Every structure is written in C-alpha cells, then in structure tokens.
C-alpha cells in the first residue's frame, strides 16, 4: 500500500478518531462513536482507500512510498 496521507492530516485523523471513539465510553456512550475507528486507522496506517480509488493524495511528492521516505512528511 502506497501511503497517500501527509503527516499533518494523519495527526488530525488520529486525534479526531480518538476523540470520536472516546464518546463510546465517555459522554453520550452512543454506538455510533465506534465510527471513530475509521479515521483512527487511516491516520495510523497513512493510507486511505477512497483516496486510492479516486487517485488522490495529500503527499507533496512521489517519493512517499511504502517505506514512508522522502520529504513529503508521510513517514
């Protein structure tokens, strides 16, 4: 899987996903909060399936590959 999410977006996805997921245990305790797993997992892996299908990437250059190398911040 080629990473297609830049570092800033990954951090945002992880924070937002964890916040939404925490609502399953704290606050209103709604089962809908388990949807927070989606942004959390895409943030942790650095790969977003819809981005791949649409040919979209937030990485700044083509050096961002499986190794996460390059200057795009996708490590």
C-alpha positions as CSV (number, residue, x, y, z in Angstrom):
1,X,0.0,0.0,0.0
2,X,1.4,3.3,-1.0
3,X,0.9,6.0,1.6
4,X,-1.4,8.8,0.4
5,X,-1.9,10.8,3.6
6,X,0.5,13.5,4.7
7,X,1.8,13.8,8.2
8,X,-0.4,16.7,9.2
9,X,-3.5,15.0,8.0
10,X,-2.5,11.8,9.7
11,X,-2.2,13.6,13.1
12,X,-5.6,15.3,12.6
13,X,-7.2,12.0,11.7
14,X,-5.7,10.2,14.8
15,X,-6.8,13.0,17.2
16,X,-10.3,13.3,15.7
17,X,-10.7,9.5,15.5
18,X,-9.6,9.0,19.1
19,X,-12.0,11.8,20.2
20,X,-14.9,10.3,18.4
21,X,-14.1,6.8,19.6
22,X,-13.9,8.1,23.2
23,X,-17.6,9.0,23.0
24,X,-18.4,5.3,23.0
25,X,-17.0,5.1,26.5
26,X,-17.5,8.7,27.9
27,X,-20.2,11.2,27.3
28,X,-23.3,10.0,25.5
29,X,-22.0,6.5,25.1
30,X,-23.5,6.0,21.6
31,X,-22.6,3.0,19.5
32,X,-22.2,5.5,16.6
33,X,-19.0,6.6,18.2
34,X,-17.3,3.4,17.0
35,X,-17.2,5.1,13.6
36,X,-14.2,6.9,15.1
37,X,-12.2,3.7,14.3
38,X,-12.2,4.7,10.6
39,X,-10.2,8.0,10.9
40,X,-8.1,6.5,13.6
41,X,-7.0,3.5,11.5
42,X,-6.4,5.6,8.3
43,X,-4.4,8.0,10.4
44,X,-2.3,5.3,11.9
45,X,-1.6,3.5,8.6
46,X,-1.2,6.6,6.4
47,X,-3.4,5.0,3.7
48,X,-6.9,6.0,2.8
49,X,-8.8,3.5,0.5
50,X,-11.1,6.2,-1.0
51,X,-8.1,8.4,-1.9
52,X,-6.6,5.4,-3.7
53,X,-9.8,4.7,-5.7
54,X,-10.0,8.4,-6.6
55,X,-6.3,8.7,-7.4
56,X,-5.9,11.4,-4.8
57,X,-3.0,12.0,-2.4
58,X,-2.1,14.7,0.1
59,X,1.6,13.9,-0.1
60,X,3.6,16.6,-1.6
61,X,5.8,14.5,-3.9
62,X,6.1,11.0,-5.4
63,X,8.8,9.9,-3.1
64,X,6.3,8.9,-0.5
65,X,6.1,5.1,-0.9
66,X,5.8,2.0,1.3
67,X,8.9,3.0,3.2
68,X,7.5,6.4,4.0
69,X,10.6,8.0,2.7
70,X,11.1,11.3,1.0
71,X,10.4,14.9,2.1
72,X,6.6,14.7,1.9
73,X,6.1,14.1,5.6
74,X,4.4,10.8,5.1
75,X,6.7,8.8,7.5
